[in-house]
Every structure is written in structure tokens, then in C-alpha cells.
Amino acid sequence: MKRAATTTVPTPAGMNGHQTLSDYIRDRFDEFSRSQKDVAQYIVDHLDEAAFQTAEALARRASTSSSTVVRFSQALGFEGFPELQQAARDEYRRRGPDAAENGAPLFALDQNEYEAALGADYVNVEETARKTSRSDVEAAIDAISTAEKVLIAGTDQMAYFASYLRHLLMLLDHRADLVASPSQDALSRITRIDEQTLVIGLSAGRPHPLVLRTMKLARHRKAPTIAIVDATLSDVSKLAQTTIYYSSNTPAFVRSHVALLSVIQALAHGVYARAADRHADRIKAFRLK
């Protein structure tokens, strides 16, 4: 009886010196087109989906097309998406049993849409906490606590969260302004950025040009900067001195912002804790607790 031949998926020559697909993507990130960067960001931060989802499903999550996913695979040196997916599975398995355990569903396997969305949010908060750098968080809280003024940039779906962060900081008597749209007032706030202005940029997926413009100007004027993003390879984080990552994976038709809300409230609480005695009476007057 002939033994069935085993097929070995060829890996790109450039990966020979890399341990993982994620490392390989990070090293080549600047070579990709704009749409390919969307795919790259999503794969690096959601390796489990790249390992087990179809190209079509992955494309929907990365807000792009399945043809872009295929072209991205080929740009990496794979024959197509199946070969890239095999590399993703190999990396996922090498992460050990804890990886599968941490991503286990909260509900039964036959969960409905409601339970699937709640389960994803649960995992998002856990994933955000797991990837949190204490030094980055401390640096962000220090920067907010000592800033003379704060400018928070967030547009479209991020506008609400930028506004909420501003609200929390103003409750703590911090001077905070908002850039949420390309209005004349917002543009004038951007032009007033100086070295005493802390600029915080919020981004989900591909960053809005206005947020990028704000962060670039802040960098040019040597202003301190913080990025709060759901992609570790985000262009916003590249312009920031400190980056706080949150996970936004979801089976729903919009990104999950549960972890983002937790991050914002946790940062505000950190600022409060730096001078709790001074803030306590003010917060009590607002009857917030």
C-alpha cells in the first residue's frame, strides 16, 4: 500500500530568519499599500481569525476586499491566502495551550448572535488587559496629570469616546479641548498646539486624516502625544510617544468599543488617584458615586 504523500506549504524566503508570521509582517509593514496595511494590522492583532476564518470573513473584519487579502498574501511571498493561513496556524499553535484557553467562548458552542457579541466583548477586555504595558499606562497618566492643556482628537465613531474622555478630564478640573470634525473651530484648536499641549489621538482601524494631521503637527511642534488605538501597527501610534492598545474584535457589523471604554475610564481613574484627596470633594459635589 502506498503511503499518502504529505504536502509541505512553502514559506517565503524572507521568513527563514523570522520566528513568526507576525514578526515577518511587522518587518515589511512599510512596503505595503494602504489597503494592504489594513490587512496587515488586522492579522497581527487578530492572529486567531487569520488562522481559522475564510479570506472573505477576514476581509470584512479588516474593512477591505477578499482580493486585497489575496494580493497581500502574494505580496508577502505566499502563493495565496491558504498558504498565509497555514503560517498563521503554525504561529497560533506555537503560542501554547493558554492561547486557545484564553480565547474560549464564554457561552455554549451553539451561542446565538447576542451571546456571541457579549462573548467577544469579554475576550476583548481580557485581551486588552493582557497586552497592557504598565510603563506605557503610567507614562500616559503622568502626561495627563501634569499637562497644562489637553487636546483630544477623534472623528466619526471615535468622536463620542473623545468627547467622553474630555468630559471625564473636565470633571477632574483639567483643561481639555476636542477635535472631532474639520470645522473652523476644530482647525483653530489644532493650530494652537504647542509644547505645553498634550495631544491624545483615538483611532479604530484606518485612522482619519484629521487625526493624523493633528498628531503630525503635535510631533512637529514637540508636543507630548498619546495614541489610543486598536491596531499595534497603526500610523497614529507611530506618531505618538506613548501608545495604549485595545482589542475591538467582534462578530457584529461594527467594531466593539467595550475595551476602549474601559481604557478611557481606567486612565481617568488613574489621573483621579494621583490626587484623590484634591478631587474627592469635587467629585462628591457632582454626586457621581
Helices and strands as residue ranges (DSSP letters): G 13-17, H 21-28, G 29-31, H 34-45, H 47-52, H 55-61, H 66-75, H 81-94, H 97-102, H 113-130, H 134-146, E 149-153, H 157-171, E 176-179, H 184-191, E 197-203, H 209-220, E 225-229, H 235-238, E 242-245, H 258-274, H 276-285
